[in-house]
């Protein structure tokens, strides 16, 4: 898990998961809590180290952590990479952490949306995920946009399977992928 996400026990059937957050913030639990209840091993990475997250900087090369590389069947990025100015290693780390046939799930701001999202440096397009998939040997399993039920902003949902056990693309190739398929706001 990139970042530390919080989920609610009564999420299913509610208009929004944030209803309970605002009504009684004490009931929210980290995603790690719910996943561990299912008996699933879970690792989260967040530089703030909250909720048991590994205090690592996703904007740097984490390949020296051999316990993380090619170890995960599922990687989630539910609103984290848009807060990282230096994108190359954020995406490279996700690539390196996934096993062959591992799944990466992303929910990220769409270009033109989330203008009031604090410290949001990046917004993405479908083309970004298509170009990244082509360059890295991913199979796109799902790619669609959805309206956020709280802010009326558009998000992109992307699910990709790692279908090649290759190295992540070079910084030059990645920067070409970013150009024209993302929106960058230097002040967040």
Sine and cosine of phi, psi and omega as CSV:
sin_phi,cos_phi,sin_psi,cos_psi,sin_omega,cos_omega
0.00,0.00,0.85,-0.53,0.12,-0.99
-1.00,0.08,0.83,-0.56,-0.09,-1.00
0.99,0.14,0.15,-0.99,0.04,-1.00
-0.92,-0.39,0.93,-0.38,-0.03,-1.00
-0.99,-0.15,0.42,-0.91,0.05,-1.00
-0.86,-0.51,0.67,-0.74,-0.02,-1.00
-0.78,-0.62,0.26,-0.97,-0.05,-1.00
-0.87,-0.50,0.59,-0.81,-0.01,-1.00
-0.86,0.52,-0.65,0.76,-0.08,-1.00
-1.00,-0.09,0.51,0.86,-0.06,-1.00
-0.88,0.48,-0.71,0.70,-0.08,-1.00
-0.90,0.44,0.77,-0.63,0.05,-1.00
1.00,-0.01,-0.06,1.00,0.02,-1.00
-1.00,-0.09,0.37,-0.93,0.06,-1.00
-0.91,0.42,-0.57,0.82,-0.01,-1.00
-0.41,-0.91,0.57,-0.82,0.08,-1.00
-0.92,0.40,-0.38,0.93,-0.04,-1.00
-0.99,0.13,-0.16,0.99,0.05,-1.00
-0.82,0.58,-0.76,0.65,0.00,-1.00
-0.93,0.36,-0.53,0.85,-0.01,-1.00
-0.86,0.51,-0.72,0.69,-0.03,-1.00
-0.97,0.23,-0.53,0.85,0.00,-1.00
-0.96,0.27,-0.68,0.73,-0.02,-1.00
-0.43,-0.90,1.00,0.01,-0.08,-1.00
-0.88,0.47,-0.31,0.95,-0.02,-1.00
-0.94,0.35,-0.32,0.95,-0.03,-1.00
-0.99,0.12,-0.18,0.98,-0.03,-1.00
-0.97,0.24,0.56,-0.83,-0.02,-1.00
-0.74,-0.67,0.52,-0.86,0.07,-1.00
-0.91,0.42,0.50,-0.87,0.03,-1.00
-0.79,0.62,-0.61,0.79,0.03,-1.00
-0.80,0.60,-0.66,0.75,-0.01,-1.00
-0.85,0.52,-0.77,0.64,-0.06,-1.00
-0.93,0.36,-0.64,0.77,-0.01,-1.00
-0.92,0.40,-0.67,0.74,0.03,-1.00
-0.90,0.44,-0.53,0.85,0.08,-1.00
-0.87,0.50,-0.50,0.87,0.02,-1.00
-0.99,0.12,-0.06,1.00,-0.01,-1.00
0.99,0.14,0.31,0.95,-0.02,-1.00
-0.99,-0.13,0.75,-0.66,0.06,-1.00
-0.93,0.37,0.68,-0.74,-0.12,-0.99
-0.64,-0.77,0.66,-0.76,0.10,-0.99
-0.74,-0.67,0.76,-0.65,0.14,-0.99
-0.89,-0.46,0.51,-0.86,0.00,-1.00
-0.82,-0.57,0.87,-0.50,0.05,-1.00
-0.45,-0.89,0.79,-0.61,-0.07,-1.00
-0.85,0.53,-0.38,0.92,0.00,-1.00
-0.98,0.17,-0.16,0.99,0.04,-1.00
0.85,0.52,0.29,0.96,0.01,-1.00
-0.95,0.33,0.47,-0.89,0.10,-1.00
0.83,0.55,0.56,0.83,0.06,-1.00
0.98,0.17,0.23,0.97,0.01,-1.00
-0.95,0.31,0.56,-0.83,0.12,-0.99
-0.93,0.37,0.81,-0.59,-0.07,-1.00
-0.99,0.17,0.93,0.36,-0.04,-1.00
-0.91,-0.42,0.51,-0.86,0.00,-1.00
-1.00,-0.03,0.94,-0.34,-0.04,-1.00
-0.92,0.38,-0.23,0.97,0.00,-1.00
-0.99,0.11,0.03,1.00,0.04,-1.00
-0.88,-0.47,0.24,-0.97,0.00,-1.00
-0.93,0.36,0.89,-0.45,0.00,-1.00
-0.95,-0.31,0.29,0.96,-0.04,-1.00
-0.91,0.41,-0.31,0.95,0.04,-1.00
-0.95,0.32,-0.22,0.98,0.07,-1.00
-1.00,0.08,1.00,0.09,-0.08,-1.00
-0.89,0.46,-0.37,0.93,0.04,-1.00
-0.96,0.29,-0.22,0.97,-0.01,-1.00
-0.98,-0.22,-0.48,0.88,-0.14,-0.99
-0.96,0.30,0.79,-0.61,0.01,-1.00
0.81,0.58,0.65,0.76,-0.06,-1.00
-0.92,-0.40,-0.17,0.99,-0.21,-0.98
-0.90,-0.44,0.67,-0.74,0.09,-1.00
-0.99,0.14,-0.42,0.91,-0.06,-1.00
-0.61,-0.79,0.75,-0.67,0.13,-0.99
-0.83,-0.55,0.72,-0.70,0.00,-1.00
-0.88,-0.47,0.59,-0.80,0.02,-1.00
-0.67,-0.75,0.98,0.21,-0.06,-1.00
-0.99,-0.13,0.94,0.34,0.05,-1.00
1.00,0.01,0.73,0.68,0.03,-1.00
-0.85,-0.52,-0.76,0.65,-0.14,-0.99
-0.90,0.45,-0.41,0.91,0.01,-1.00
-0.91,0.41,-0.29,0.96,0.01,-1.00
-1.00,-0.05,0.04,1.00,-0.06,-1.00
-0.95,-0.30,0.90,-0.43,-0.05,-1.00
-0.89,0.46,-0.74,0.68,-0.03,-1.00
-1.00,0.01,0.98,-0.21,-0.15,-0.99
-0.97,0.22,-0.49,0.87,-0.17,-0.98
-0.79,0.61,-0.83,0.57,-0.07,-1.00
-0.97,0.25,-0.41,0.91,0.08,-1.00
-0.85,0.52,-0.73,0.69,0.00,-1.00
-0.98,0.20,-0.57,0.82,0.04,-1.00
-0.90,0.43,-0.62,0.79,0.03,-1.00
-0.91,0.42,-0.67,0.75,0.05,-1.00
-0.86,0.51,-0.72,0.70,0.01,-1.00
-0.85,0.52,-0.73,0.68,-0.06,-1.00
-0.94,0.35,-0.49,0.87,-0.04,-1.00
-0.97,0.23,-0.44,0.90,-0.07,-1.00
-0.98,0.21,0.66,-0.75,0.17,-0.99
-0.94,0.33,0.21,-0.98,0.18,-0.98
-0.85,0.53,0.73,-0.69,-0.08,-1.00
0.94,0.34,0.18,0.98,0.09,-1.00
-0.93,0.38,0.44,-0.90,-0.06,-1.00
-0.95,-0.31,0.73,-0.69,0.11,-0.99
-0.93,-0.36,0.81,-0.59,0.03,-1.00
-0.91,-0.41,0.78,-0.63,-0.03,-1.00
-0.79,-0.61,0.68,-0.73,0.19,-0.98
-0.76,-0.65,0.95,-0.32,-0.17,-0.99
-0.67,-0.74,0.36,-0.93,0.00,-1.00
-0.90,0.44,0.66,-0.75,0.05,-1.00
-1.00,0.06,0.53,-0.85,0.07,-1.00
-0.79,0.62,0.72,-0.70,0.00,-1.00
1.00,0.01,-0.10,0.99,-0.03,-1.00
-0.89,-0.46,0.07,-1.00,0.09,-1.00
0.84,0.55,0.65,0.76,-0.02,-1.00
-0.92,0.39,-0.44,0.90,-0.01,-1.00
-0.98,-0.17,0.19,0.98,-0.03,-1.00
-0.97,0.23,0.90,-0.44,-0.10,-0.99
-0.85,0.53,0.70,-0.71,0.03,-1.00
0.77,0.64,0.59,0.81,0.06,-1.00
-1.00,-0.03,0.96,-0.28,-0.04,-1.00
-1.00,0.01,-0.49,0.87,-0.14,-0.99
-0.82,-0.57,0.59,-0.81,0.17,-0.99
-0.74,-0.68,0.52,-0.85,-0.23,-0.97
-0.86,-0.52,0.27,-0.96,0.07,-1.00
-0.83,-0.56,0.21,-0.98,0.12,-0.99
-0.86,0.52,-0.63,0.78,-0.03,-1.00
-0.85,0.52,-0.59,0.81,0.03,-1.00
-0.85,0.53,-0.76,0.65,-0.04,-1.00
-0.93,0.37,-0.59,0.81,0.04,-1.00
-0.91,0.41,-0.71,0.71,0.00,-1.00
-0.92,0.39,-0.65,0.76,0.04,-1.00
-0.89,0.45,-0.68,0.73,0.01,-1.00
-0.89,0.47,-0.70,0.71,0.03,-1.00
-0.87,0.49,-0.70,0.72,-0.08,-1.00
-0.95,0.30,-0.51,0.86,-0.11,-0.99
-0.97,-0.22,-0.11,0.99,-0.03,-1.00
0.98,0.20,0.62,0.78,0.07,-1.00
-0.99,-0.12,0.44,-0.90,0.16,-0.99
-0.96,-0.28,0.84,-0.55,0.04,-1.00
-0.98,0.21,0.86,-0.51,0.00,-1.00
-1.00,-0.10,-0.50,0.87,0.03,-1.00
-0.39,-0.92,0.65,-0.76,0.04,-1.00
-0.45,-0.89,0.95,-0.31,0.01,-1.00
-0.46,-0.89,0.23,-0.97,0.06,-1.00
-0.96,-0.27,0.42,-0.91,0.03,-1.00
-0.51,-0.86,0.54,-0.84,0.03,-1.00
-0.99,0.12,0.77,-0.63,0.06,-1.00
-0.94,0.33,0.74,-0.68,-0.09,-1.00
-0.97,0.23,-0.13,0.99,0.01,-1.00
-0.98,-0.21,-0.74,0.67,-0.18,-0.98
-0.97,-0.25,-0.12,0.99,-0.11,-0.99
0.87,0.49,0.47,0.88,0.10,-1.00
-0.99,-0.16,0.45,-0.90,0.00,-1.00
-1.00,-0.03,0.69,-0.72,0.09,-1.00
-0.88,-0.47,0.38,-0.92,0.13,-0.99
-0.96,-0.29,0.76,-0.65,0.09,-1.00
-0.96,-0.28,0.85,-0.53,0.00,-1.00
-0.74,-0.67,0.76,-0.65,0.07,-1.00
-0.82,-0.57,0.84,-0.55,-0.06,-1.00
-0.74,-0.67,0.59,-0.81,0.04,-1.00
-0.95,-0.31,0.74,-0.68,0.04,-1.00
-0.98,0.22,0.95,-0.30,-0.10,-0.99
-0.96,-0.27,0.08,1.00,0.05,-1.00
-0.65,-0.76,0.63,-0.77,-0.03,-1.00
-1.00,-0.09,0.79,0.61,-0.05,-1.00
-0.98,-0.17,0.16,-0.99,0.09,-1.00
-0.95,0.30,0.41,-0.91,0.09,-1.00
-0.92,0.40,0.43,-0.90,-0.04,-1.00
-0.89,0.47,0.31,-0.95,0.03,-1.00
-0.94,0.35,0.35,-0.94,0.07,-1.00
-0.83,0.55,-0.59,0.81,0.00,-1.00
-0.90,0.43,-0.72,0.70,0.02,-1.00
-0.91,0.42,-0.68,0.74,0.01,-1.00
-0.88,0.47,-0.67,0.74,0.02,-1.00
-0.89,0.45,-0.56,0.83,0.09,-1.00
-0.90,0.43,-0.61,0.79,0.04,-1.00
-0.91,0.42,-0.68,0.73,0.01,-1.00
-0.89,0.46,-0.66,0.75,-0.07,-1.00
-0.87,0.49,0.84,-0.54,0.07,-1.00
0.99,0.16,-0.14,0.99,0.00,-1.00
-0.85,-0.52,0.20,0.98,0.08,-1.00
-0.59,-0.81,0.16,-0.99,0.08,-1.00
-0.79,-0.61,0.78,-0.63,-0.04,-1.00
-0.91,-0.41,0.74,-0.67,0.09,-1.00
-0.86,-0.50,0.97,-0.24,-0.11,-0.99
-0.87,0.49,-0.39,0.92,0.00,-1.00
-0.98,-0.17,0.12,0.99,0.04,-1.00
0.97,0.25,0.00,0.00,0.00,0.00
